[in-house]
Amino acid sequence: MPAPLKRSGLQNEVISLYRQCFRAAREKPVETRPRFHAFIRKEFKQHNIKRSDFATIEYMLRKGRKQFDTYSQKGVKDVHV
């Protein structure tokens, strides 16, 4: 069995934010969850950033956390993709 891959701190932060977004989507109404899931996937996949571009990754993490804070509020019931 091969050894597990070591991830950098930034990789762990990106994965953590991705998981947090899906956990927050569980708190949304059942009928809108698929749109939240599609929105989350689209936001994470739309940027083609090189792994070595640390400044851009850090910027996108900050931007993603702000979006997470906005969309995870109780008053937000739906999102459009």
TIVO-2410 file (N, C-alpha, C; in nm, 3 decimals):
# residues 81
REC num residu      c1      c2      c3 atome chaine
REC   1      M   0.084  -0.117   0.000     N      A
REC   1      M   0.000   0.000   0.000    CA      A
REC   1      M   0.089   0.124   0.000     C      A
REC   2      P   0.066   0.216  -0.096     N      A
REC   2      P   0.151   0.336  -0.102    CA      A
REC   2      P   0.126   0.429   0.016     C      A
REC   3      A   0.229   0.505   0.048     N      A
REC   3      A   0.217   0.601   0.158    CA      A
REC   3      A   0.120   0.713   0.118     C      A
REC   4      P   0.045   0.766   0.214     N      A
REC   4      P  -0.047   0.875   0.182    CA      A
REC   4      P   0.028   0.999   0.136     C      A
REC   5      L  -0.033   1.074   0.047     N      A
REC   5      L   0.030   1.196  -0.005    CA      A
REC   5      L   0.034   1.303   0.103     C      A
REC   6      K   0.145   1.374   0.109     N      A
REC   6      K   0.158   1.487   0.200    CA      A
REC   6      K   0.102   1.610   0.129     C      A
REC   7      R   0.019   1.683   0.199     N      A
REC   7      R  -0.038   1.805   0.143    CA      A
REC   7      R   0.026   1.926   0.210     C      A
REC   8      S   0.034   2.034   0.134     N      A
REC   8      S   0.086   2.159   0.190    CA      A
REC   8      S  -0.022   2.223   0.276     C      A
REC   9      G   0.016   2.323   0.352     N      A
REC   9      G  -0.079   2.394   0.436    CA      A
REC   9      G  -0.189   2.460   0.353     C      A
REC  10      L  -0.152   2.518   0.238     N      A
REC  10      L  -0.251   2.581   0.152    CA      A
REC  10      L  -0.348   2.478   0.094     C      A
REC  11      Q  -0.296   2.363   0.055     N      A
REC  11      Q  -0.385   2.258   0.003    CA      A
REC  11      Q  -0.485   2.217   0.109     C      A
REC  12      N  -0.438   2.202   0.232     N      A
REC  12      N  -0.529   2.166   0.340    CA      A
REC  12      N  -0.634   2.274   0.365     C      A
REC  13      E  -0.595   2.400   0.353     N      A
REC  13      E  -0.691   2.510   0.372    CA      A
REC  13      E  -0.798   2.510   0.263     C      A
REC  14      V  -0.757   2.484   0.139     N      A
REC  14      V  -0.853   2.480   0.027    CA      A
REC  14      V  -0.951   2.364   0.048     C      A
REC  15      I  -0.900   2.249   0.083     N      A
REC  15      I  -0.986   2.132   0.105    CA      A
REC  15      I  -1.080   2.157   0.223     C      A
REC  16      S  -1.029   2.219   0.326     N      A
REC  16      S  -1.112   2.251   0.444    CA      A
REC  16      S  -1.226   2.345   0.407     C      A
REC  17      L  -1.196   2.450   0.329     N      A
REC  17      L  -1.300   2.544   0.287    CA      A
REC  17      L  -1.404   2.473   0.200     C      A
REC  18      Y  -1.359   2.388   0.110     N      A
REC  18      Y  -1.450   2.311   0.023    CA      A
REC  18      Y  -1.546   2.227   0.107     C      A
REC  19      R  -1.493   2.159   0.206     N      A
REC  19      R  -1.577   2.076   0.293    CA      A
REC  19      R  -1.673   2.161   0.377     C      A
REC  20      Q  -1.624   2.274   0.427     N      A
REC  20      Q  -1.709   2.365   0.505    CA      A
REC  20      Q  -1.828   2.412   0.422     C      A
REC  21      C  -1.802   2.442   0.296     N      A
REC  21      C  -1.910   2.487   0.208    CA      A
REC  21      C  -2.018   2.380   0.194     C      A
REC  22      F  -1.977   2.256   0.175     N      A
REC  22      F  -2.076   2.148   0.160    CA      A
REC  22      F  -2.149   2.121   0.292     C      A
REC  23      R  -2.080   2.137   0.404     N      A
REC  23      R  -2.147   2.120   0.533    CA      A
REC  23      R  -2.252   2.230   0.553     C      A
REC  24      A  -2.218   2.352   0.514     N      A
REC  24      A  -2.312   2.463   0.528    CA      A
REC  24      A  -2.432   2.443   0.435     C      A
REC  25      A  -2.410   2.382   0.320     N      A
REC  25      A  -2.520   2.357   0.226    CA      A
REC  25      A  -2.624   2.261   0.286     C      A
REC  26      R  -2.581   2.177   0.379     N      A
REC  26      R  -2.675   2.086   0.446    CA      A
REC  26      R  -2.779   2.161   0.530     C      A
REC  27      E  -2.747   2.284   0.568     N      A
REC  27      E  -2.837   2.364   0.651    CA      A
REC  27      E  -2.941   2.439   0.566     C      A
REC  28      K  -2.926   2.434   0.435     N      A
REC  28      K  -3.017   2.504   0.345    CA      A
REC  28      K  -3.139   2.417   0.316     C      A
REC  29      P  -3.248   2.477   0.266     N      A
REC  29      P  -3.367   2.397   0.234    CA      A
REC  29      P  -3.334   2.284   0.135     C      A
REC  30      V  -3.398   2.171   0.154     N      A
REC  30      V  -3.369   2.051   0.075    CA      A
REC  30      V  -3.383   2.078  -0.075     C      A
REC  31      E  -3.485   2.155  -0.113     N      A
REC  31      E  -3.509   2.178  -0.257    CA      A
REC  31      E  -3.402   2.266  -0.321     C      A
REC  32      T  -3.325   2.341  -0.244     N      A
REC  32      T  -3.223   2.428  -0.303    CA      A
REC  32      T  -3.081   2.373  -0.288     C      A
REC  33      R  -3.065   2.266  -0.217     N      A
REC  33      R  -2.930   2.209  -0.197    CA      A
REC  33      R  -2.858   2.175  -0.326     C      A
REC  34      P  -2.926   2.114  -0.425     N      A
REC  34      P  -2.853   2.084  -0.550    CA      A
REC  34      P  -2.795   2.208  -0.616     C      A
REC  35      R  -2.864   2.322  -0.607     N      A
REC  35      R  -2.811   2.445  -0.664    CA      A
REC  35      R  -2.690   2.495  -0.584     C      A
REC  36      F  -2.695   2.480  -0.452     N      A
REC  36      F  -2.579   2.516  -0.370    CA      A
REC  36      F  -2.460   2.427  -0.405     C      A
REC  37      H  -2.483   2.298  -0.421     N      A
REC  37      H  -2.374   2.205  -0.455    CA      A
REC  37      H  -2.313   2.241  -0.590     C      A
REC  38      A  -2.399   2.270  -0.689     N      A
REC  38      A  -2.350   2.308  -0.822    CA      A
REC  38      A  -2.271   2.438  -0.815     C      A
REC  39      F  -2.320   2.534  -0.736     N      A
REC  39      F  -2.252   2.662  -0.720    CA      A
REC  39      F  -2.114   2.643  -0.657     C      A
REC  40      I  -2.106   2.562  -0.555     N      A
REC  40      I  -1.979   2.537  -0.486    CA      A
REC  40      I  -1.879   2.475  -0.584     C      A
REC  41      R  -1.922   2.371  -0.654     N      A
REC  41      R  -1.832   2.305  -0.750    CA      A
REC  41      R  -1.785   2.402  -0.858     C      A
REC  42      K  -1.878   2.483  -0.911     N      A
REC  42      K  -1.844   2.579  -1.016    CA      A
REC  42      K  -1.741   2.680  -0.966     C      A
REC  43      E  -1.762   2.732  -0.846     N      A
REC  43      E  -1.670   2.832  -0.792    CA      A
REC  43      E  -1.529   2.775  -0.772     C      A
REC  44      F  -1.520   2.650  -0.730     N      A
REC  44      F  -1.388   2.591  -0.708    CA      A
REC  44      F  -1.320   2.549  -0.838     C      A
REC  45      K  -1.398   2.512  -0.939     N      A
REC  45      K  -1.338   2.463  -1.064    CA      A
REC  45      K  -1.312   2.571  -1.167     C      A
REC  46      Q  -1.377   2.687  -1.157     N      A
REC  46      Q  -1.369   2.785  -1.264    CA      A
REC  46      Q  -1.233   2.852  -1.276     C      A
REC  47      H  -1.152   2.847  -1.173     N      A
REC  47      H  -1.022   2.913  -1.176    CA      A
REC  47      H  -0.913   2.808  -1.199     C      A
REC  48      N  -0.835   2.831  -1.301     N      A
REC  48      N  -0.726   2.739  -1.334    CA      A
REC  48      N  -0.597   2.800  -1.279     C      A
REC  49      I  -0.568   2.772  -1.154     N      A
REC  49      I  -0.454   2.833  -1.085    CA      A
REC  49      I  -0.344   2.729  -1.068     C      A
REC  50      K  -0.222   2.769  -1.099     N      A
REC  50      K  -0.108   2.679  -1.081    CA      A
REC  50      K  -0.082   2.658  -0.932     C      A
REC  51      R  -0.038   2.541  -0.898     N      A
REC  51      R  -0.010   2.509  -0.757    CA      A
REC  51      R   0.099   2.597  -0.698     C      A
REC  52      S   0.186   2.648  -0.782     N      A
REC  52      S   0.297   2.730  -0.732    CA      A
REC  52      S   0.262   2.879  -0.723     C      A
REC  53      D   0.141   2.916  -0.762     N      A
REC  53      D   0.098   3.057  -0.757    CA      A
REC  53      D   0.036   3.086  -0.620     C      A
REC  54      F   0.121   3.096  -0.519     N      A
REC  54      F   0.075   3.107  -0.381    CA      A
REC  54      F  -0.004   3.235  -0.354     C      A
REC  55      A   0.038   3.346  -0.413     N      A
REC  55      A  -0.032   3.472  -0.390    CA      A
REC  55      A  -0.176   3.464  -0.438     C      A
REC  56      T  -0.197   3.407  -0.556     N      A
REC  56      T  -0.332   3.394  -0.609    CA      A
REC  56      T  -0.415   3.297  -0.526     C      A
REC  57      I  -0.355   3.188  -0.483     N      A
REC  57      I  -0.426   3.090  -0.401    CA      A
REC  57      I  -0.470   3.154  -0.269     C      A
REC  58      E  -0.380   3.228  -0.207     N      A
REC  58      E  -0.415   3.295  -0.081    CA      A
REC  58      E  -0.525   3.398  -0.102     C      A
REC  59      Y  -0.519   3.472  -0.213     N      A
REC  59      Y  -0.623   3.569  -0.245    CA      A
REC  59      Y  -0.758   3.499  -0.264     C      A
REC  60      M  -0.758   3.389  -0.340     N      A
REC  60      M  -0.882   3.317  -0.366    CA      A
REC  60      M  -0.937   3.254  -0.237     C      A
REC  61      L  -0.851   3.213  -0.147     N      A
REC  61      L  -0.897   3.162  -0.017    CA      A
REC  61      L  -0.967   3.272   0.062     C      A
REC  62      R  -0.909   3.391   0.065     N      A
REC  62      R  -0.973   3.503   0.135    CA      A
REC  62      R  -1.108   3.536   0.073     C      A
REC  63      K  -1.111   3.542  -0.059     N      A
REC  63      K  -1.236   3.569  -0.131    CA      A
REC  63      K  -1.339   3.460  -0.105     C      A
REC  64      G  -1.295   3.335  -0.106     N      A
REC  64      G  -1.384   3.222  -0.081    CA      A
REC  64      G  -1.441   3.223   0.060     C      A
REC  65      R  -1.359   3.260   0.157     N      A
REC  65      R  -1.407   3.267   0.295    CA      A
REC  65      R  -1.513   3.376   0.311     C      A
REC  66      K  -1.493   3.488   0.242     N      A
REC  66      K  -1.593   3.596   0.247    CA      A
REC  66      K  -1.724   3.549   0.185     C      A
REC  67      Q  -1.715   3.481   0.071     N      A
REC  67      Q  -1.835   3.427   0.007    CA      A
REC  67      Q  -1.901   3.325   0.098     C      A
REC  68      F  -1.821   3.241   0.162     N      A
REC  68      F  -1.874   3.141   0.254    CA      A
REC  68      F  -1.952   3.208   0.366     C      A
REC  69      D  -1.895   3.312   0.425     N      A
REC  69      D  -1.963   3.384   0.533    CA      A
REC  69      D  -2.097   3.441   0.486     C      A
REC  70      T  -2.098   3.493   0.364     N      A
REC  70      T  -2.221   3.551   0.309    CA      A
REC  70      T  -2.326   3.443   0.285     C      A
REC  71      Y  -2.289   3.338   0.214     N      A
REC  71      Y  -2.386   3.236   0.175    CA      A
REC  71      Y  -2.425   3.142   0.288     C      A
REC  72      S  -2.348   3.137   0.394     N      A
REC  72      S  -2.383   3.047   0.505    CA      A
REC  72      S  -2.478   3.112   0.604     C      A
REC  73      Q  -2.511   3.240   0.584     N      A
REC  73      Q  -2.607   3.306   0.673    CA      A
REC  73      Q  -2.744   3.242   0.660     C      A
REC  74      K  -2.817   3.244   0.770     N      A
REC  74      K  -2.948   3.180   0.775    CA      A
REC  74      K  -3.046   3.241   0.674     C      A
REC  75      G  -3.034   3.370   0.646     N      A
REC  75      G  -3.127   3.437   0.556    CA      A
REC  75      G  -3.111   3.398   0.410     C      A
REC  76      V  -2.998   3.341   0.373     N      A
REC  76      V  -2.975   3.301   0.235    CA      A
REC  76      V  -3.034   3.162   0.215     C      A
REC  77      K  -3.139   3.156   0.134     N      A
REC  77      K  -3.213   3.030   0.114    CA      A
REC  77      K  -3.185   2.965  -0.020     C      A
REC  78      D  -3.136   3.045  -0.118     N      A
REC  78      D  -3.115   2.991  -0.252    CA      A
REC  78      D  -3.000   3.065  -0.318     C      A
REC  79      V  -2.944   3.001  -0.419     N      A
REC  79      V  -2.836   3.060  -0.498    CA      A
REC  79      V  -2.862   3.021  -0.643     C      A
REC  80      H  -2.823   3.108  -0.734     N      A
REC  80      H  -2.842   3.079  -0.876    CA      A
REC  80      H  -2.708   3.060  -0.942     C      A
REC  81      V  -2.699   2.954  -1.020     N      A
REC  81      V  -2.572   2.919  -1.086    CA      A
REC  81      V  -2.567   2.984  -1.222     C      A
***
